[in-house]
Amino acid sequence: MDLCCRSTAAVDRRGRQSEGSRGLESHTVPGRRIERRWPLLRWSVSSATLGVPQAAGPITFALVALSLTGNTSGGAAMILAMTLAQVIGAIPITRLARNLPLATALKLLVAIRTLALISIGLFAAYEAPFAWLIVLAAAAGLVNGAAYGYLRAVLNHLAPGSRLPRALGIAATLNETTFVLAPVAASGLGTLSPILAVLALAAVGAVPALLVPSIGPAHGEGVHRARGSVISPSILPWLMCAAASGATVAAIEIGAVALALNFGYEPASAIMFTVPLCLTSVASGIWVSVRNRMATRKTVLAQLSIMTLGSALAALDQSVTTTVIATVLIGCVMAPLSTYYSLILDTLAPPQRRPEVFALLRTANATGVIFASAVLTMVSLSMALIAVTGLMIIATTTAAIASARR
């Protein structure tokens, strides 16, 4: 009884102390809020600018290739090299930097990418053999997956779990904005000078190295003690879903011109499909931020089904209206799904291996883009959309089975 009373008294004292501390905080809330929001703002800007080289790369590299070789196919080769290198280097590069503080590792990886991109501009200015530009594009892409993994891991030290959905929703919204604005800016600068466009791309892509908040000595300590594969049975279904989602979105974005031509419109009319996709994705990102909650499994399965339906409608090739509705359906669930993938992997991954798992998440998305690009290259547009729809059906079914077992 005496022990019980002392425990109760201790709890009461802690309760009074916590109430007193809350009362003290009430006088300093504005300052504290600013202090908390500033690092998150810097992280959000870092997240938005990290993807600029990938967003502006296709147009920028195509213009560089055109100026050097008279053909834009070299630009596609550079993007392919960058994407494949990202897939190959995600886990090895993440593990190489595991003993560094998270923010330091990110800065180092971004610096390597920036140096590679600047080298592309210099090599292009001196008209070096185009093969060197492809090698440098691969070097820039090699660190992309690892850089994202470390950037995402930094967020865990800046925001409590209750605020992660909002932070990730904002990041998804800014990411879509980046993928809308960056190609436009690259096109404008590229008409003046392709080399200037490459250097601008490198400069903006370097922003995370300058802005990412310092979180002290936190790093991937303990990773060297973790054994076995980082891909567990609980993680694999969501990586599959991320790959399928990436393939679905990429099929619409890459195939937009082909879709316009298929319906008898000019190539410029491709914006009929890309603009609704981007606008609805931005709107869904805002919705995720305002809601600030992690979706339930049933909701996620419904969202996966909506994306599958959108992909199937696009594959039907019925009319412009049907295809636009398909892009709207896909765009409405893009941000919620990407946010959920990040949150669920955050809960499933061992703390010491989160950078690796987040790098895998980015790699899964890139793998989906590669799949969509490959099928669009090898088969007709309609067959490619059917293949992507089949991939979405498999991913959705896998997620449903995993959820049922859980």
N, C-alpha and C positions, 0 to 999 in steps of 0.2 A: 504493500500500500504506500509506504513511504517513497519507494522508487517511482511508483505511478504518479504520486503527487508532485515529485520533483520534475518528472518528465512533462507533466501537464503545465507546471509553472514555467518550465523552460520554453515550451511552445507558446504560452501566453506572452512571455517576454519577447520572443522572436516576433510574434504577431504585432506587439506594440511597437517594436523597433521598425518593422517593415512599414507599419502605418505611419510612423514618424518620418521614415525616409521618403514615403510617398508624399507626405505633406510637404517635406522639404523640396522634393522634386517639382511640386506644383508651382513653386516660385521661380523655377529655372527651366520650365518646360520649353519655352521658345528657343533658348540657347541650346539646350540639349537636343531638341528636334533638329536644329540646323546642323549640329555636330554629327548627328546620326545620318541625316539625309545627304550631306555633302559627299561622304565616301560612296554611298549608293549611287549618287548622280554621276560621280566619276567612273564607277564601274559600268553604269549603263552606257555612257558615252564610249567607254573602252570596248564594250560588247558590240555596239553598233559599228564602230570603225574597224574592228578586227576582221570583219567579213568584206570590207571594201575591195581588197585585191581579187577575191573570188567573184564579187558582184560585177566589178568593172573589167575584170580580166578578159572575158570573151571578146568584147568590142575593142578594147585597147590592144590586145595581142593580134587581133585580126587586122587592125590598121597598121601595126608594126610590120606584120608579114606582108601586107599589100605593098607597103612602101619599099620593102627590101627585095621581095620576090615577084611582085606583080600578081600574087594569088593569096586569098585569105585562108586557104587550107592550112597554112603553117600556124596560124593563130589557133585553130582547132587542135593541132598537134601539141601546142604549148599548154593549152588547158587540159588536154588528156594527160600529159606528163605531170602536170601539177596535181591533178586529182588522184592519179594512180600513186604518186609519191606520198600523198596524204594518207591513203589507205595503208600503204606499206610501212610508213614511219610512225604511225600514231602510237602504238604501244612501245616499240623500242626507244623512241625519243623521249616518251614520258618517263620510262624507267631510267634512262640516262640522267635525267634531271631531278630524280626523286630525292636526292639528298640536299637540294637547294631549297630555301624558303619559297613558298608558292609564288609570291609576287616577283621575286628575283628570277625564278625559272621562266615565268611568263615574259619578263622584260628581255631576257637573253634570247628566247625563241623568236620574239618579235624582231629583235635586232638582227638576227640571222636572216630572217625573211626580208627585212628592209634592205639589207646589204645585197641580197640576191636580186631583188627587184631593181635597185639602182644600177647594178651591174648589167642587167638586161638593157636598160636605157643607154648606158655607156657603150656596150657592145653593138647595139643597134646604130648609135651615132657614128661609130667607126666602121660600120658595115662588116662586122665579123661574120664568119660562116654561120648560117642560121641554126645549125646543129647545136652551137654553143648556147643560143637563146633557149632552145628546148631543154638543155641540161640545166640552165639557171632557173627556168620555170619549175623544173622538178625539185631543185634545191629549195625554192621558195615554198613549194607545196609540202615538202617533207615535214615541216614543223607545224603545219596548220592544225592538224588534229590534236597534237600535244598541247599547243598553245590554247586551244579552246578548252581542253580538259583542265588545265591549270586556272584559266580565267573563271570557269564555272566553279571550281573548288574554292577560289577566293571568295565567291559570293556567300558560301556557307559561314564564313567568318565575319561577314558584314551585316547579315540579316538573320533574325531568328526564323525558326521554321514557320511560324504563323505568317510571316511576311514574304516568304519565298514565292508563293504563287503570284503575288502582285509584282515583285521584282522581275520574275521570269516573263510575266505577261507584258510588262513594259519593254523588256528586252526583245521579245518576239515582235512587238509593234515596231520598234526602232529598226530591227533587222529587216523587216519587210520594206520599211521606208528606204533603207539603204539600198536594197535590191531594186527599188524603183528609180531612185535618184542617181545612183552611181553610174549606171550605163548611160544615162542622159548626159551627165557631166563628162564622162569619158569620150562620148561621141563628139561633144562640143570642143573639148580640148584636142581631141585627135584630129579634127579637121584643120586645126592650126598647126599642130605638130604631134605626131605619134610619140616621139621621144618625150615631149613635155607631158603627155598624158601618162606615160609610164612613171615618170618622176613624181607627178602629182599623186598617182596611185600609191607609190611607195611612201610618200610623205604622210598621207592620210592614214595609211595602214600602220604607220609607226606610232600613231597617237596612243594606243594602249600602253606602250612602253613608258610614256610620259605621264599618263593619267591614272593608271591602275593604282588603287590605294595600297599603302603599305599595311600589312597585318602583323608585323613583327616577325618573330622567328618561326611561325607556323609553317610546317613543310610536310612532305610525305614521309615522315619518319615511320619506321616500321614496315615500309613496303618491302625491304629486303628480307624481312622475316615471313612475309606472306608467300605461301607455296601454292602450286597448282595453277590452273587456268583461271583467269579473271572472269571468264564467261561461265556463269552458273546456270542451271536449268531455270531458275526464277528470273534471270536477267535476259536470257536468250529470246524469249517471245517478244519482249519490248524492243530489242534491237531489230528483230525482224519487222516489227510494225514501223519502226523509224525508217528502215530501208524501203519498205513498201510505200510509205507516205512520201518519202523523197522522190521515189520513182514516179509516183502519180503526179506530183506537182511539176517535176521536171518534164514529163511527157507533154503537159499542156504548155509550159513555157517554151521548151525547145521546138515543139511541133506547132506553135501558134501560126507561123507563116504558112506552113503546109496546110493547116486547117483553113486559113483564109483562102488560099488558092483552090482548095478542094471545093469550096462553096462558090467559086467564081469571082472572088474579090481580089483586089490588088494586095501585094505583100504588106503594104503599110496598114491594111485593115486588121492585121494580127492583133492590134490593140483592143479589138472587140473582145478578145478572150483573156489577154493578159491584164488589162486594167480592172475588169470585175474581179479577177482572181486576187489581185493585190489589194484592192479596196476592201473587199470582204475579209481578207486576212488581217488587215490593219484594224478593222472594226472588231473582229473577234479577239484580237490582242487587247484592245481597250476593254472589252467586256471581261476578259480574264483578269485584268488588272483591277477593275472596279469590284468584281466579285470576290477576289482574293481568297479562294478556297480551292483545295485539291479535289478534283472530280472523283466521283465514285466509279467503281469498276463498271457498273451497269451503264453509266453515262458515257464512259470511254468506249465501251463496246458499241453503243448507239452512234457515237461520233465516227468510229471506224466504219460502221455500216453506211453512214452518210457519205463518207469519202469513197467507199466502194461503189455506192450507187452513182455518185458523180462520175467516177471513172467509167462505169458501164454505160451511162448516158452518152458520154463523149465517144465511146467506142461504137455506139449504134450508128453514128454518122447520119442522123436523120435530117437535121436542119440547123441553121445558125442559132435559132432560139433555144433549141434543146441543148446545144453545146454550151451556150452562154449560161443556161441554168446549171449545167454540169459544173462549170468553172465556179459559179457562185456557191454551190454545195461544197465543193472542195475547199474553197477559200474560207468558208464559214467555220470549218473545223481544223484548219491548219494550225493556228496559234494555240487553241486549247489542247490539241494532241501533242504538239511539241513541248508545251509546258508540262503536260502530264508525264511524258517520257522522262524529262529531266527530274521531276519530283519523285517518280516511282523508283528510278535508278538510284536516286539519292538515298532512299530508304533501304534498298536492297544491297547496295554495295558496302563492303567493309570500309570504315572511315579512312583507313590508311591506303585504300586503293581507289578512292573516288576519282582522282585525276585520270587514272587509266580507264575507268568505266565511262567517264564523260568524254574522253578522247574516242572511245569506241562508239559512243552515241553519234558524235560528229562523223566518224568513219562510216557508220551504218548509213547515215543520210547520204554521204558521198557515194557509197556503193550503189544506192538506189538511183542516183543521178547517172552513174556509169551504166547501169543496166538499161535505163530509159534511152540514153544516148546510143547505146549499142543496138538495141532493137529498132530504133528509128533509122539507124544507118543501114541495117541489114534487110529489113522487111518494109512493107508498105505502112503508111500511117495507121490505117484501120487495124492491121494485124498487130502493130506495136501497142496500140491502145488496148487491144484485147489481151495481150500478154501482160501488160501492167495491171489490168483489171484482175486477171488470174492471180497475180502476185498479191494484190490487196485481199482477195478472197482467202488465200492461204494464210496471210498474216492475221486477218480478222478471226478466222477459225482457230488458229493457234492461240490467240489471246483469249478467246472464249473458253477453250479447253483448259488453259492455265488458270483462268479465273474460277472455273468450276471446281478444279482440283483444290484450289486454295480454300 
